[in-house]
Amino acid sequence: MSTVFSSALLLVVPLLFAALGGLVHRASGVVNIGLEGQMLAGALVGVLVSGHTGSWVLGILGAVLAGGITGLLMTLVITRLRANAIIVGLGVNILVAGVIGFVLKWELGVAGTLRIDGLDRVPRWHIDALDGVPVLREIVNDKDVLFLLALVLIPATAWMLRNTAFGLRLRAAGDAETAAESLGLNVLRKREYAGLIAGVLAGLGGGYLSLAQVGLFNSQMIAGRGFIALAAFYFGRNRPVPTAIACLIFAFFDAWQGSLQTGTSIGQLLTTLPYLIVVVALASSAAQQRARARKLPSS
C-alpha cells in the first residue's frame, strides 16, 4: 500500500496542474474540454526543447508555451466566433493528436514514440535520513520542484479567485455574465485570460509527464488525463481544495490499478471510472443550465 501511495503522489501532479487550469477556465464561464490536447502539445514540445537545448527548465518553459498557445487559440474560437465550447474542445484534442502524429511520422521519422538519448529530465531529491521513517519518506523522498509547485498552486488558486480583483472579475464573468457586462466588464477578455492560464497549466502538466515521469514522448501518454482533470474540478465543484482531493483520489485509483495484474476486471473498472464521472458531470451541468434558463424571465 505504501508503494501505491508513493506512486499516487507522483501521478497526481499532472492531474493537479490540468485540473486547476480547467477550474480557472470554468470559473470564467468556459468548460475546457481541450485539456487533453493542451497536455499532449506540452508533452511533445517539452521533450523536443529539452532534447535540443539540454535543459529541462527550457523544456518545461516550452511545454508551458505550447499549452498556453493552444489554450488561448481554442478560447478565441469560442469567444470571438461564438463556437460551442464542448465541440471546439473535442476538435482541439483531435487536431493536436493528428498534427503530432504527422510531425512524429513525417518530420521525426518515428511511429508514436520519441526517445532522445541523454534527455535532461526534471531532477528529484532523496533524503537518506528519511529512509527509516515510513510515512514521511513516501511524502518527501523522490519528489521534485514541480511537485512543490503543484502543492503551492492549490491555496494560491483559491486565494486568487477569492481575494484578487482579477479573480473576482473572472468569477463575475462566469457567474453573472449579463450583470458583469452591464458594469463595463469585458467578459470575453477575462475568458481569454482564463483560457491562457488553463493552457499554461495543462501544458505544464504534459511537460511534467514527459520530462519528470517518463523521460520520453508517446502519442498515447496523456491517456485520458485531461478528461480525468475535467472530472476532478467538476467533482470538486470548482473549488481548489476539493478539486485537489479529487485528483488525489483518481491518482490513487490509477496507482492501484497499475499495481494489479493487467486485464483484471477490477483494474478495468478503475480505468473506466473517471470517464463515467465525466459523463455524469457534463449531464449534470447541462441539466443545471437548463434549470437556470427556465428560471429566467422571458423578455
C-alpha positions as CSV (number, residue, x, y, z in Angstrom):
1,M,0.0,0.0,0.0
2,S,2.9,2.4,0.7
3,T,4.1,1.9,-2.9
4,V,0.7,2.7,-4.2
5,F,0.5,5.9,-2.1
6,S,4.0,7.0,-3.2
7,S,3.1,6.4,-6.8
8,A,-0.2,8.3,-6.4
9,L,1.7,11.4,-5.1
10,L,3.7,11.4,-8.4
11,L,0.7,10.6,-10.6
12,V,-1.4,13.4,-9.0
13,V,1.0,16.2,-10.2
14,P,0.0,16.5,-13.9
15,L,-3.7,16.0,-12.9
16,L,-3.4,18.9,-10.4
17,F,-1.9,21.2,-13.0
18,A,-4.5,20.5,-15.6
19,A,-7.5,20.4,-13.1
20,L,-6.5,23.8,-11.6
21,G,-6.2,25.3,-15.1
22,G,-9.6,23.9,-16.1
23,L,-11.0,25.2,-12.8
24,V,-9.9,28.7,-13.6
25,H,-11.3,28.5,-17.1
26,R,-14.6,27.1,-15.7
27,A,-14.8,30.0,-13.2
28,S,-14.8,32.4,-16.2
29,G,-17.7,30.5,-17.8
30,V,-16.0,28.2,-20.2
31,V,-15.8,24.4,-19.9
32,N,-12.3,23.4,-21.2
33,I,-12.8,20.0,-22.9
34,G,-9.4,20.6,-24.7
35,L,-7.2,19.9,-21.7
36,E,-6.2,16.6,-23.2
37,G,-4.8,18.2,-26.4
38,Q,-3.1,21.0,-24.4
39,M,-1.4,18.5,-22.2
40,L,-0.3,16.5,-25.3
41,A,1.1,19.6,-27.0
42,G,3.1,20.4,-23.9
43,A,4.4,16.9,-23.5
44,L,5.9,16.8,-27.0
45,V,7.3,20.3,-27.1
46,G,8.8,19.8,-23.7
47,V,10.8,16.7,-24.9
48,L,11.8,18.5,-28.1
49,V,13.1,21.6,-26.4
50,S,14.8,19.8,-23.6
51,G,16.4,17.4,-26.1
52,H,17.7,20.1,-28.3
53,T,18.9,22.5,-25.5
54,G,20.0,20.1,-22.9
55,S,17.9,22.0,-20.3
56,W,14.8,20.6,-18.6
57,V,14.0,24.1,-17.4
58,L,13.8,25.3,-21.1
59,G,11.8,22.1,-21.9
60,I,9.2,23.0,-19.2
61,L,9.0,26.5,-20.5
62,G,8.5,25.2,-24.0
63,A,5.7,22.9,-22.7
64,V,4.1,25.9,-20.9
65,L,4.3,28.0,-24.1
66,A,2.8,25.2,-26.3
67,G,-0.1,24.6,-23.9
68,G,-0.7,28.3,-23.4
69,I,-0.9,29.0,-27.2
70,T,-3.2,26.0,-27.7
71,G,-5.5,27.1,-24.8
72,L,-5.6,30.7,-26.0
73,L,-6.4,29.8,-29.6
74,M,-9.1,27.4,-28.5
75,T,-10.7,30.1,-26.3
76,L,-10.5,32.7,-29.1
77,V,-12.5,30.4,-31.3
78,I,-15.1,30.1,-28.5
79,T,-15.3,33.7,-27.6
80,R,-14.8,35.5,-30.9
81,L,-16.5,33.1,-33.2
82,R,-19.2,32.1,-30.7
83,A,-18.5,28.4,-31.2
84,N,-19.7,25.7,-28.9
85,A,-17.1,25.1,-26.2
86,I,-17.5,21.3,-26.0
87,I,-17.3,20.9,-29.8
88,V,-14.3,23.2,-30.0
89,G,-12.6,21.4,-27.1
90,L,-13.1,18.0,-28.7
91,G,-11.9,19.4,-32.0
92,V,-8.7,20.7,-30.4
93,N,-8.0,17.2,-28.9
94,I,-8.4,15.6,-32.3
95,L,-6.5,18.3,-34.2
96,V,-3.5,18.2,-31.8
97,A,-3.3,14.4,-31.9
98,G,-3.4,14.5,-35.7
99,V,-0.8,17.2,-36.0
100,I,1.5,15.4,-33.6
101,G,1.1,12.1,-35.4
102,F,2.1,13.8,-38.6
103,V,5.1,15.5,-37.1
104,L,6.3,12.3,-35.5
105,K,6.0,10.2,-38.6
106,W,7.0,12.6,-41.4
107,E,9.3,15.1,-39.7
108,L,10.9,13.0,-37.0
109,G,10.7,9.6,-38.6
110,V,9.2,7.7,-35.6
111,A,5.9,5.9,-35.0
112,G,4.2,7.0,-31.9
113,T,7.2,7.2,-29.5
114,L,10.0,9.7,-29.5
115,R,13.1,8.9,-27.4
116,I,16.0,11.3,-27.2
117,D,19.3,10.0,-25.8
118,G,20.6,12.0,-22.9
119,L,17.3,13.8,-22.4
120,D,17.6,16.3,-19.5
121,R,14.9,15.4,-17.1
122,V,13.4,17.1,-14.0
123,P,15.8,16.1,-11.1
124,R,14.4,14.5,-8.0
125,W,15.7,14.7,-4.5
126,H,16.3,11.9,-1.9
127,I,17.0,12.5,1.7
128,D,18.7,9.4,3.1
129,A,17.8,10.3,6.7
130,L,14.2,9.8,6.0
131,D,14.6,6.2,4.7
132,G,13.7,4.9,8.1
133,V,10.6,7.0,8.5
134,P,7.8,5.1,6.7
135,V,5.2,7.8,6.0
136,L,7.4,10.8,5.7
137,R,9.8,9.1,3.2
138,E,6.8,8.4,0.9
139,I,5.7,12.0,1.0
140,V,9.1,13.8,0.8
141,N,11.6,11.5,-1.0
142,D,11.9,11.1,-4.8
143,K,9.9,14.3,-5.4
144,D,10.9,17.4,-7.4
145,V,10.4,21.2,-7.5
146,L,7.3,20.8,-9.7
147,F,5.6,18.6,-7.1
148,L,6.1,21.5,-4.7
149,L,4.8,24.0,-7.2
150,A,1.6,21.9,-7.7
151,L,1.0,21.9,-3.9
152,V,1.6,25.7,-3.7
153,L,-0.9,26.3,-6.6
154,I,-3.8,24.8,-4.6
155,P,-4.0,27.6,-2.0
156,A,-2.7,30.2,-4.5
157,T,-5.6,29.5,-6.9
158,A,-8.1,29.6,-4.1
159,W,-6.7,32.9,-2.9
160,M,-6.6,34.4,-6.4
161,L,-10.2,33.6,-7.1
162,R,-11.5,34.9,-3.8
163,N,-9.2,37.8,-2.9
164,T,-7.9,39.5,-6.0
165,A,-9.6,41.9,-8.4
166,F,-8.7,39.6,-11.3
167,G,-10.2,36.5,-9.6
168,L,-13.4,38.3,-8.6
169,R,-13.9,39.7,-12.1
170,L,-13.2,36.3,-13.5
171,R,-15.8,34.7,-11.4
172,A,-18.2,37.5,-12.2
173,A,-17.7,36.7,-15.9
174,G,-18.7,33.1,-15.2
175,D,-21.5,33.6,-12.6
176,A,-23.3,36.7,-13.9
177,E,-22.2,37.5,-17.5
178,T,-25.0,40.0,-18.2
179,A,-24.6,41.9,-14.9
180,A,-20.8,41.9,-15.4
181,E,-21.2,43.4,-18.9
182,S,-23.6,46.0,-17.7
183,L,-20.9,47.2,-15.2
184,G,-18.4,47.6,-18.0
185,L,-16.5,44.3,-17.5
186,N,-15.0,42.8,-20.7
187,V,-16.3,39.3,-20.2
188,L,-14.7,37.8,-23.4
189,R,-11.3,39.1,-22.5
190,K,-11.5,37.7,-19.0
191,R,-12.4,34.3,-20.5
192,E,-9.4,34.6,-22.9
193,Y,-7.1,35.3,-20.0
194,A,-8.5,32.3,-18.2
195,G,-8.0,30.1,-21.3
196,L,-4.4,31.2,-21.5
197,I,-3.9,30.2,-17.8
198,A,-5.7,26.9,-18.4
199,G,-3.5,26.1,-21.4
200,V,-0.3,27.1,-19.5
201,L,-1.1,24.8,-16.6
202,A,-2.2,21.9,-18.9
203,G,1.0,22.3,-20.9
204,L,2.9,22.2,-17.6
205,G,1.1,19.0,-16.7
206,G,2.0,17.5,-20.1
207,G,5.6,18.6,-19.7
208,Y,5.8,17.1,-16.3
209,L,4.6,13.7,-17.6
210,S,7.2,13.6,-20.4
211,L,10.2,15.2,-18.6
212,A,9.7,14.1,-15.0
213,Q,7.8,10.9,-15.0
214,V,8.5,9.1,-18.3
215,G,11.6,10.6,-20.0
216,L,10.2,10.3,-23.5
217,F,7.1,11.2,-25.6
218,N,4.4,8.8,-26.7
219,S,1.3,9.9,-28.6
220,Q,-0.9,8.0,-26.2
221,M,0.8,9.0,-23.0
222,I,-1.8,11.5,-21.8
223,A,-4.2,8.5,-21.7
224,G,-7.3,10.5,-20.7
225,R,-5.7,12.6,-18.0
226,G,-7.3,15.7,-19.5
227,F,-10.7,14.2,-19.0
228,I,-9.8,13.0,-15.5
229,A,-8.8,16.6,-14.7
230,L,-12.2,17.7,-16.1
231,A,-13.9,15.2,-13.8
232,A,-11.8,16.4,-10.8
233,F,-12.8,20.0,-10.9
234,Y,-16.5,19.1,-11.5
235,F,-16.3,16.7,-8.6
236,G,-14.7,19.4,-6.6
237,R,-17.4,21.9,-7.6
238,N,-14.9,24.3,-8.9
239,R,-13.1,24.7,-5.6
240,P,-9.3,24.2,-5.5
241,V,-9.0,22.1,-2.3
242,P,-11.9,19.7,-3.1
243,T,-10.5,19.5,-6.7
244,A,-7.1,18.6,-5.4
245,I,-8.6,15.9,-3.2
246,A,-10.5,14.5,-6.2
247,C,-7.2,14.5,-8.2
248,L,-5.6,12.5,-5.4
249,I,-8.4,10.0,-5.4
250,F,-8.2,9.5,-9.1
251,A,-4.4,9.2,-8.9
252,F,-4.7,6.6,-6.1
253,F,-7.1,4.6,-8.4
254,D,-4.6,4.9,-11.2
255,A,-1.7,3.7,-9.0
256,W,-3.9,0.9,-7.6
257,Q,-5.0,-0.4,-10.9
258,G,-1.3,-0.2,-12.1
259,S,-0.3,-2.4,-9.2
260,L,-3.0,-5.0,-10.2
261,Q,-2.5,-7.6,-12.9
262,T,-3.2,-6.2,-16.4
263,G,-6.6,-7.2,-17.6
264,T,-8.2,-7.9,-14.3
265,S,-11.9,-6.8,-14.0
266,I,-11.1,-4.5,-11.1
267,G,-8.3,-2.8,-13.0
268,Q,-10.6,-2.3,-16.0
269,L,-13.3,-0.9,-13.8
270,L,-10.9,1.6,-12.1
271,T,-9.7,2.7,-15.6
272,T,-13.2,3.5,-16.8
273,L,-14.5,5.1,-13.6
274,P,-13.2,8.7,-14.4
275,Y,-14.8,8.7,-17.8
276,L,-18.1,7.7,-16.3
277,I,-17.8,10.5,-13.8
278,V,-17.1,12.9,-16.7
279,V,-20.3,11.9,-18.5
280,V,-22.3,12.3,-15.2
281,A,-20.7,15.7,-14.5
282,L,-21.4,17.0,-18.0
283,A,-25.0,15.7,-17.9
284,S,-25.5,17.4,-14.5
285,S,-24.0,20.6,-15.8
286,A,-26.4,20.6,-18.8
287,A,-29.4,19.9,-16.5
288,Q,-28.4,22.8,-14.2
289,Q,-28.0,25.2,-17.2
290,R,-31.5,24.2,-18.5
291,A,-32.9,24.7,-15.0
292,R,-31.4,28.2,-14.7
293,A,-32.6,29.1,-18.2
294,R,-36.2,28.2,-17.3
295,K,-36.0,30.5,-14.2
296,L,-35.0,33.5,-16.3
297,P,-38.0,35.8,-17.0
298,S,-39.0,35.9,-20.7
299,S,-38.5,39.2,-22.5
